[in-house]
């Protein structure tokens, strides 16, 4: 991960779950079976250069497995 989340993630919503996730076979192979959901939210992050930005993040999440593979989709400010 090339950034660090430095606050709470707000405005969290699920926008894909189960078979609607294109990466589902890969997620199951790497992390195991679970009720996988693709989620998004807004958080303040710190980049490698030390700067802080507000960004929209996407990640995968499953009960009992946790949040995996955060990625920055766009910067808000």
N, C-alpha and C positions, 0 to 999 in steps of 0.2 A: 504494500500500500504506500503510495507516494504522498499521502496526506494523513493528518491526524484530526479526528473529530474532537472539538474542544467545547462543545455544548450539547444540550439536548437536541434530539431530532424532533422537529415539530411538523404539523400538517401531514402526518403519516397516512398513507392510503395504499391499499392493495389494488393493483391494476391487472394482475394475471395470477391464476392459480391452476394447479393440476396440469392437465394436458395442454392448456393454453400457453404454457411456458415452453419455448423452443428448446431450451437447454436442459430440459428435465432428465433425459437419459444420462447426460454428463454429470449433473448434480447427484443423481442417485449412485452413479459409479464411484464418484469421489467421496461423498459425504454419507451416503446411505439413504434408505427409503424414508420417506416422511411426507407430511402434507405440505409440500413446497408452495410458497407464494412469492411473487415478485412484487416488491414494495418500493415506494418512493417517499421522500420527505425533504425538509429544508433544515440545514444545520450550518453552524459556523465551523470552518475548518482551518487548519494551519498547514500551509504547503511547505515543501522541503526548504525553500529559500527563507522561511520565517514569516512570510506575509500571511495575513488572515483574510479570509473571504467568506461570504455567505454563498452557499451553493445548494443546488438540488442534487440529492444523492439517490441512487438506485441500488438495491441489494436483493439477495435471495434470503428467505427465512423459512425455517421449518421448526415445529414444536419438538423439543427434545434435542435439537441439533443446534439451533441458534441462528444468528445473522451471519451471512457469508458473502464475500466478494462485493464489497462496497465499490462503487464507481461514481465519479463526478459526471453528471450529465450536462450541467450548465452552471455558470456563475450568475448570481442574482444581482450583486452590486459591483 
